[in-house]
């Protein structure tokens, strides 16, 4: 049986999410570098795999999948029974995992990605940081993290007392917030969020991915 | 057994998404309107259901859930044996493709749609103005996304395959607004397969019951 192929880039948060999940599930894979700086993701060969021209895309035998949050869910289901269980056991637990996965996608990721773009990526391309936009998004992220602080004061992980996809989905963005964006105080100023971050970021499956990300 | 309770408003896209799913699964429910004008969604009673102060929140016995896209997945699983079958797909691979197009809705389709509705409907309702530059750039983004959909739907009757799934359902509230409320119907009608898909899914009885209530309040 052919190894799962991951087309992506080690610096891409979405790629990192998928690689972390593969590590948690103890699944071997082939990594195929998509050379983002040269625009490889916008060329016909890659667009044939992912018509939205973003990374990552995963190939598993006849199945080609894009959207990292869909990919990690697929992996968590397909490899149920090996590695870390990531989805919850009961219908109610699975619903809570899904709920906090959606919170990541709808409320955490938008301000986090804007802060990363403004403070790191845009300047790298010769642009100037718009401090007003950064300020607005730090405000949004602060409000979201206040809710996380409350949640994590009652629950070791987001969905309950078990590490799940909901926590995993937060790893790449939080890694960049704390390192390249130099916004670690957003995390460290909150006792329970900080403890949660220390816990999930020290997982071996994540550390292997994080060591290849720029600081 | 107590009925499922949905706290929200019928013209809220996310509430409509959940109600459409309940209808598709033929599940009875009680809709509890939240007085947004009075700011009730930001008060402690509602925040105890949804700490983000957004619509909707669902109560099912002891379980309280928020995030419409999570709620509809829960309902589709819980009521797998009744109503519209296969909303999630019936194999791991089918489920993955449904999930993929659900995520496409979330991250490629929803953001520009939300921006258009905010600028064209919500801002004026709150006494603000429409920023035409923002409207133009988001209409352009949405156009590019819909080009991908046109290609997909030229090969597949619905987004995930030849069956109606949560991936199609997730799109319906904002598709409704695009076609009916923000004056961007040509984005849909100018694309043969996207248009045929919209005609098909919007004629589903479960949706039509919701659509009649999707009217924004006047100022």
Contacts between the chains, C-beta under 8 A, distances in Angstrom:
chain1	res1	chain2	res2	distance
A	51	B	148	4.6
A	51	B	151	6.7
A	51	B	152	7.6
A	52	B	104	7.3
A	52	B	108	6.1
A	52	B	145	7.9
A	52	B	148	6.4
A	63	B	93	5.3
A	63	B	96	6.7
A	63	B	97	7.9
A	65	B	96	5.6
A	65	B	97	7.4
A	65	B	100	5.5
A	66	B	100	6.2
A	67	B	99	7.5
A	67	B	100	5.0
A	67	B	103	3.6
A	67	B	104	6.2
A	67	B	107	7.1
A	69	B	99	7.7
A	69	B	103	5.2
A	70	B	96	6.3
A	70	B	99	3.8
A	70	B	100	4.2
A	70	B	102	7.1
A	70	B	103	4.6
A	71	B	96	7.8
A	71	B	100	8.0
A	73	B	96	7.3
A	73	B	99	5.3
A	74	B	92	6.9
A	74	B	95	7.4
A	74	B	96	3.9
A	74	B	99	6.8
A	77	B	92	5.4
A	77	B	95	6.8
A	77	B	96	7.8
A	78	B	92	5.4
A	91	B	74	7.1
A	91	B	77	6.1
A	91	B	78	6.0
A	92	B	63	5.2
A	94	B	74	7.6
A	94	B	77	7.2
A	95	B	63	6.8
A	95	B	65	5.7
A	95	B	70	6.4
A	95	B	71	7.9
A	95	B	73	7.4
A	95	B	74	4.0
A	96	B	65	7.6
A	98	B	67	7.6
A	98	B	69	7.9
A	98	B	70	4.0
A	98	B	73	5.3
A	98	B	74	6.9
A	99	B	65	5.6
A	99	B	66	6.3
A	99	B	67	5.0
A	99	B	70	4.1
A	99	B	71	7.9
A	101	B	70	7.2
A	102	B	67	3.7
A	102	B	69	5.2
A	102	B	70	4.6
A	102	B	106	8.0
A	103	B	52	7.5
A	103	B	67	6.2
A	105	B	103	7.7
A	105	B	106	5.8
A	105	B	107	7.0
A	106	B	67	6.8
A	106	B	106	7.2
A	107	B	52	6.4
A	144	B	52	8.0
A	147	B	51	4.8
A	147	B	52	6.5
A	150	B	51	6.8
A	151	B	51	7.6
